[in-house]
């Protein structure tokens, strides 16, 4: 039982807020560049910096520019960068074969980053939607997103990313048994040190809209993703999914989106104690960045306040498009 406080005036809780020095001394939660994974969008070409209209300040980058971004991240103290490809529509097919092409955009970018900035961790995304003519994370057969055939393809995709040098693989597809299948394949292929950061609790959210613009999936998507992504009304189900993925060999867990699901982050960290991450997704970013750009809020302050909320909710780290801007502020 928590001890009771001495009555006023013996207890004046404002004493702990009297000055900047005292507030810093008793601050419970801290934020640093080491808490961030920076998601970046990679596209074909050279010297390309292509703005994404629905994500102010975020660009699609050619591989050479992604390498520059990795150098910037490393210099700022950001430990990891996460790659999302903008695939040429001509390469999107029903069989999604580009997903495991050794020379696809994601794999070329991974090799380039690891050659230029070997100390930064490269995270990759495992799902078929960037390569699928239907825009779904899995194969579509007779209108159904099928599970087992999709998992076979995800294993091939994950192996190709490991061969390219990815440090962290992030299965974001929400198929059943994909963590167990990918872990087994990685072990068999000698990639036992590749980490799996599973999108264990990924909700069917309206906050993903700008991301789908960024990777070119919005126009391709037929229907919605509610048969494999989670119902936003469910919390206990998230705990079951997290427990399953950890039991199948996941090293870390992800909750996505972020701020609307901080209760899930807190429950997951308290229940499992595993390294816990959240993704401050494109819609969250766009709202905050857009409001800051228009002067409706103090952009820098709401950025840092939003990121602090993840740490306070128990997250060990955050995927955020704010990573370089936040790191610069935190580094002074």
N, C-alpha and C positions, 0 to 999 in steps of 0.2 A: 504494500500500500504506500502511495506517495505521502511523505510527511507534509503536514499543513504549514503554511507560511505564518511567520509572526505577524500580528495585526499591525496596521498602520498606526503610528508613523515608523515603527521599528523596521518595517518593510516598506521601502519606497522603490518600486521597480524601475522608476525613471532614472534612478542613479546609474543604472547600467546603460543608459542612453545619453548620458550628459555630454559626451564629446566624441569626436571622431576616433581618438585614440582608444577610449574605453569601448566604443562600439566594435572596433576592429578586434580588440582583445577577447571579447566574449562572443564573436560571431560563430554561429553553430555550423553553417554550411558555406563552403568556399567554391569558387569557380576558377578554372585555369585553362589555358590552351590545351593542356594534356587531356582534358575531358572531351575533346571534339574528334569526330570523324567528319571529314569534309566531302560531301557528295558532289561529283562533277560530271558534266555531260560531255561525251566525246563524239566527234563526227569526222567524216572523211575530209581530206584536203590538207593544205599546209598554210600556216600563218592565219588560220581562221579564228576569229572571235565574233560569234554570231549571237546577238542579244535574243533573249527569250521574252516575248512581249508580256507574258502573264507573270513573269518573275523578275521584278525590277532589280537590276544589278547582277543578274545571273546570265551566263553565256554558254552556248555550245562551243567547245574548243577542239581544234584539230590536235592530233597526237603531239606535235611539237609544242603546242601551247599548253597541253595537259602536263607535259614534263616541266614547263616553267611554273605551272601551278603547284606541282609537287615540290619543286625547289622552294617556292614561297612558303608553302605549308610547313616544310621542315624547318626553315629559318624562323618561323613564328612559334615553333614548339608544338605544332599540331602533329600527333603521332601517326595518323592514318588518313588515307584518301580513298574514296569509294567511287568506282567507275560505273557509269550508266551510258550505254551506247545509243546514239541516234542512227538507226540502221537505214541505209538506202532502201526505199520501198521496193525496188527491183529485186532485192535480196530476201524479201519476206515471202515465205512459201508455206504451203500446208504441212510440209514435213519438217519445217524449222531447222533445216540442216546447217544453216549459218550459225546457229547457237553453239555448235561444237567445232566449227571451222578453226583450225589452229591460228589462222591469220585473220580472224575477224577483228573488228575494231577494239573490242575489250581486251583481247589477248595481245594485240600489237601495242596497245597503250600500257598494259601491264609490263611487258618486256622492256619498253622504252623507259618507264619510270624506274624499274628495278636496276637498269643499267646506269641511269643517271643519278638516282637518289636511293641507293640501296638500303639506307637506314629507315626510310619511311615504310610503313606497312601499307600494302595495297589490298583493298577489299573489293570483291566482285559480286555481282548479282546473278543468282541462279533462278531463272524463270524464262518461259518461252515468249512472253508478250512482245519483246523488241524484235522478234524474228518471225512471228506468227501472222499470217495473212488475215486471221480472224481477230487479232489483237488480244487474245486470251493468254493466260499464264500456262495453259495446258492445251493438249490436242482436243479438237472439237469433232465429235462423231455423232451424226444424227441429232444435232442440237445439244448434245451433252458434253461437258468438259470431262474427259475420261481420266481416271486416276493412274492406273497401273502402267499403261503405255506411256503416259507423261513422265512418270518416275524414271522409266528406262532412259528417256531422252535427257532428263535432268542430270542423271548420273554421267552421261557422256559430256554434257556441258560442264559439269563440275570438274571432271578429269582434265578437260582441255584447259580450264582456267588454272588448275594446279600445275599442269605442265608448263604453262606460261610464266609461272612464278608468283601467283597470288598467295598472299599470306593468310587472308581471311576470306572464306566463301560464305556468302549470305543467301541461303535459299529463301526466296520471298514468295513462292508459288502457292503455298498452303495445301499441297497435296498430302494425303496420308502416306506415311512410311518413307518419305523422301529423305529424312535425316538418317535413318538406319541404313538405307540403300547407299546413300552417298558416303557415309562413314565407312561402310564395309569396302566400297570400291576404292576409296582413298588409301585405306590400310593395305589392301591387296596390291595396289600400284606403287607402294613405297612412299606415299605422301602422308605418313602418319603424323607429321608435325603441322599440317595445314589445319587451321581452326575453322570451326563451323559456328557462325553467329546466326542463329535461326530466327527468322521472323515468325516466332511461335504464336504470337497473338496479333494477327494482322486483320484489321476490321474492314468491312466493305463500306468505305468512307467516301463522302463527297469532297473531302479535303485533298484528294489526289489529282484534281483536274489539271492544274498547271504542270504537274509532272508528266502527265500523258501528252500534253502539248510538247514538252521538252524532248521526249523520246519519240515523238511522232506516232503515238499509239491511239490518239483520240479518234481520228477518222477511221481507223481500222477496226475498232472494237465493235463487235456485234452483240447486243444484249448487255448484260451486266455480270458481275463477278460474285453474286450472292450465294452461289452453290459451293464456293470454296473459301471465300473470305468470310470473316466472322460477322455475326449479327451484332450491331452496336449495343443492343440491349442486354448482352450476355457478359457476365464477369466470371462466374464459376467455370464456364466452359473454357475460358482463357487459362485458368489454372490447370485444367486437365490437359490442354494442348501443350503447355509449358512442361508439365511433368513428363508427358510422353516424349517430347523432343529431347529433354535431358536424359531420359532413360535410353534413348537410341544413340546417344553419343554427341549431342550438341555441347559445345564448350561455353557458349554465352547465349543469352536470350534477348530478343527484341520485342518491344511493344510499338505498334504503329497503327494510327497516328500517335502524336505525343501528348500535347496539352489537354485534348479532350479525354484522355485515358490515363491521367496521372494516378487515379485510384487503382488501376490495373498494375501500374509500375510498383506502387507501394505494396500491394498485396503480394506480388510476385517476389519482390526482394525479401519481404518478411517471411514468406513461406518457404522459399527455396534457397535463398542466400547465394545464388549463382550470380556471376557478373551479368548485370542487367543494363540494357541500353534502351533508348527510345529514339524514334525518328521524328524530328520536328519537320513535318512533311511540307510539300510545296504550297498547299493552301494556307497553312499556318504562316509560313514565311511570307507569302504574297500579301496577306492581310496586314501583317506588321510592317513589312517593308513599304507597301503601298501607302499606308497611313502615315508613316514617317516621312516618306518622300513628299507628301502633300502638306506636311506641317500640322497634321491633326493630332499627332502624339510626338513626344520626344523619341525619335527613332532609336538612338543609342541606349537610352534608359530602358525602353520597353524590350529591346533586344536582350540586354543582360538580365533583366528581371524575368523574362520568359525562360531563359536558359537556366537561371538559378532554380526555377520551380522544378525542373527535372532532377537536379541534384537533391533538393529537399525531399522529393518524393521517393528517393532511394536509388536513383539511377547512378551507375558508375560512369556513364558516358552518354553522349548525345550525337546523333547524326544531324547536322544542321548546315544549311546553306549560309548561315551567318558566321561560320567558323573563322574565316580570315579577318573579317571586320571585328568580331568579338575578341579574337586573339590580339589584334593590334591595340584595342582599348585596354585589355587586361595587362598587356606588356608595358603599358604607359607610353 
